[in-house]
Amino acid sequence: MQVSKPMAIFGFHFCVTIFVGLCLYGIVLYLSEGLLRSDSLLSMVSYAIFILASMAGICFFGKEADQRRAEEIRTAIQKPLPSPKKKKN
């Protein structure tokens, strides 16, 4: 599946934001309560699923953005450069 470059960049940034947000939430939760309070199995599984999904999104959208950038470079190289004109003295 191909996505456009702006969509790939947006998806990458969105997934990174979700990943960082969940990681910070986990750190703040740990620092405020420690390991004394245990979460339910359902919440732990949902955190793990969201983190894994955001990591998969980072990989997918990052790869798509790199492919679009490579296509842009490839087309820029294939375009002939204008020849410089000689000036008359």
C-alpha positions as CSV (number, residue, x, y, z in Angstrom):
1,M,0.0,0.0,0.0
2,Q,1.4,3.3,-1.0
3,V,0.6,6.6,0.8
4,S,1.5,10.1,-0.2
5,K,4.5,11.8,1.3
6,P,2.4,14.3,3.4
7,M,0.3,11.4,4.7
8,A,3.4,9.3,5.5
9,I,4.9,12.2,7.4
10,F,1.7,12.8,9.3
11,G,1.3,9.1,10.2
12,F,4.8,8.9,11.3
13,H,4.5,12.0,13.6
14,F,1.1,10.7,14.9
15,C,2.5,7.3,15.8
16,V,5.6,8.8,17.5
17,T,3.3,11.1,19.5
18,I,1.2,8.2,20.7
19,F,4.3,6.2,21.5
20,V,6.0,9.0,23.5
21,G,2.7,9.8,25.3
22,L,2.1,6.2,26.4
23,C,5.7,5.9,27.6
24,L,5.5,9.2,29.5
25,Y,2.2,8.1,31.0
26,G,3.8,4.9,32.2
27,I,6.8,6.7,33.7
28,V,4.6,9.2,35.5
29,L,2.3,6.4,36.8
30,Y,5.4,4.5,38.0
31,L,6.9,7.6,39.7
32,S,3.7,8.6,41.5
33,E,2.5,5.2,42.6
34,G,5.5,2.8,42.2
35,L,4.8,-0.9,41.8
36,L,2.4,-1.0,44.8
37,R,-0.7,-0.7,42.6
38,S,-1.1,-3.4,39.9
39,D,-3.2,-2.7,36.9
40,S,-5.7,-5.2,35.6
41,L,-4.7,-7.6,32.9
42,L,-7.0,-5.9,30.4
43,S,-5.3,-2.5,30.9
44,M,-1.8,-4.0,30.6
45,V,-2.7,-5.8,27.4
46,S,-4.3,-2.7,25.9
47,Y,-1.1,-0.7,26.8
48,A,1.0,-3.3,25.1
49,I,-1.2,-3.4,22.0
50,F,-1.2,0.4,21.6
51,I,2.6,0.5,22.1
52,L,3.2,-2.3,19.6
53,A,0.8,-0.7,17.1
54,S,2.4,2.7,17.4
55,M,5.9,1.0,16.8
56,A,4.5,-0.8,13.8
57,G,3.1,2.6,12.5
58,I,6.4,4.3,13.0
59,C,8.1,1.6,11.0
60,F,5.5,1.6,8.2
61,F,5.1,5.3,7.8
62,G,8.9,5.9,8.1
63,K,9.5,3.4,5.3
64,E,6.9,5.0,3.2
65,A,8.3,8.5,3.7
66,D,11.8,7.3,2.8
67,Q,10.5,5.7,-0.4
68,R,8.7,8.9,-1.4
69,R,11.9,10.9,-0.7
70,A,13.9,8.4,-2.8
71,E,11.4,8.7,-5.7
72,E,11.7,12.5,-5.5
73,I,15.5,12.3,-5.7
74,R,15.3,9.8,-8.5
75,T,13.1,12.0,-10.6
76,A,15.3,15.0,-9.9
77,I,18.4,13.2,-11.1
78,Q,16.6,12.1,-14.3
79,K,15.6,15.6,-15.3
80,P,18.1,17.1,-17.7
81,L,19.9,20.2,-16.5
82,P,19.6,23.3,-18.7
83,S,22.7,23.9,-20.6
84,P,24.5,27.1,-19.8
85,K,24.3,29.7,-22.6
86,K,27.4,31.3,-23.9
87,K,27.5,35.1,-23.7
88,K,28.7,37.1,-26.6
89,N,31.5,39.6,-25.7
